């Protein structure tokens, strides 16, 4: 990643219009999705995208969450911030699909969100995405319905870690 790229994003954040900040957000997000970056570079992307995301409207944050929820190398802190968003449109996809949400965020979400009627009625048919989600399902009382494809993927992941 070049210094000029980061300087351009910093300028878009500090001096840009709402429209230029949103364009910078989608540009940085698209680059993150297709590129191969070091952990430090992913962290920088997370900081930049996080700052840009803090200033965009709900629909754009929901779109961002949906995009990042399926990326294995999404910045962890950004994913946790999206998972903690008050809106189910933003937090829902991240809580369901992201491999990067930490357990503390899952448990906190389960404890606080289950009390909100809008979350109970709109949060989906059950937890399907991964084994760590079983903790969240247990906390919320939802079923733990893991598809055969996801079970196979989790088995392969656990085998590779052993």
N, C-alpha and C positions, 0 to 999 in steps of 0.2 A: 504494500500500500504506500502510495507516495504522500509526502508531506503536503504537497499542493492540493491533493484530493481532500485531506482532512482539514486544511485551511479553508477550502471552499465550503465544506459542510459547516464549519464553525461560523463562517461569515453568513451563511444562510440562516443559521440559528439566531445569531445575534442581531443581524441587520436586515434580514429578509422580511418579505411580506408573508402573510399566512399562506398564500399560494406557493411562493418559492420554498417555504419550509416544507410544505406537503410534497412538492416535487422532489426535494432533497431526501425526504423520508423514503419515498418509493424508490428512488435511485439507490440509496444506501441499502435498503432492504433487498432489492433485486440483486445487487452485487453480492451481498452476504449469502443469498440463496444459491447462487451458481458458482461462487468462488471457493477456493481452498485457502484457508487462512490459518495462521498460528493461533494458539490460545490467546495470546496478547492482542492480536489483531481482532479476533472475535470479541474480546472484551471492549476494545475501542469502538467497534461497530455497535455494541450494546449500549455504550454510553451515549454515542451520537444519536442512535435511533431512539433511545429512551428520552433524551432531551427533546427531540422533535415530536415524539409521540405524546409528550405531556401537554402539548399545545394544539392538538388536533381534535376534531369533533368525534363524537361517539362512533359514528358509522365508519370513519377512517380507522379508529382504534380497533374496531371489531374486524375490519378487513386485515389489519396488521396482525392481530392475534390469530386469525384463521391461517394466514400465510406462515407465520413462525411456528405454529403449534405442531407442524409436521416435519420440522427441520431438526435433525439430530445434533447439529452444531450451533443451534440458536444460543445467543448469550443467556446464561443462567439467570442473572439478576433481572434482565429485561423480561424473561419468561415469568419469573416469580412476581414481578410488578404487574404484568398483564393478568396473571392468575388471581391476583389480589384486587383487581379492579371491581368497583361496586356494581358494574353492569354485567349481567349474565351474557350479553352479546359479545363482550370482550373476554371475560374470564372463562366462559363455558368451553370454547374450543381448546383453550390451553389446558384446562383441568382434565378434559377428556383425552386429549391426544398427545400432549407433549411429553417427551421422555426426560425433559430437563427440569420439570417442576420438582422442587425439593419436598421432602416429607413434611417438614415444618409448615410449609405453605399449604400443602394438601390438608393437613389436620386443622390448621387455623381456618381454612376456607370451610371445611366441613362443620366446624363448631359454630362459626358465625353465619354462614349462609343458610344453613338448614332452618334458621329461625325466620327467614324472610319468605313470605308466601310466594312472591314472584319467582324466587329460585326454585321452590318445590314444584310449582306448576309448570315451569318452562325448562327444566334442566335436562330433560331427555329421558329415554327409556331405561337407562341403566348404565353401568360402568362396563366398558368393553376394552379399554385401550391397553392396559398393562397390569402386571402383578402388583406394583406399588399402589395402584389405584384401589386395590382391595381394602387398604386402610381407610381411604376416603369413603368407600362404599359402606364399610362397617360403621363408620362414624355417622353417616347420613341415613343408614337403614335401607340403602338401595341394593338391588340385586347385583351380583357380580357375574356378569354374563360375558365371558371371554370367548370369542369365536375361535374355531380350530386354527385358522391362519395365524391369529395372534398368539395362541398357545405355542404353535410351532416356532414362531419368531422369538418368543421369550425363551423357549427351550434352547434354541440355537445360541442366543445371546448368553445365557447362563453357562452353556457348555464351552463357549469361547473364553469366558472369564475364568474357568476352572483350570 
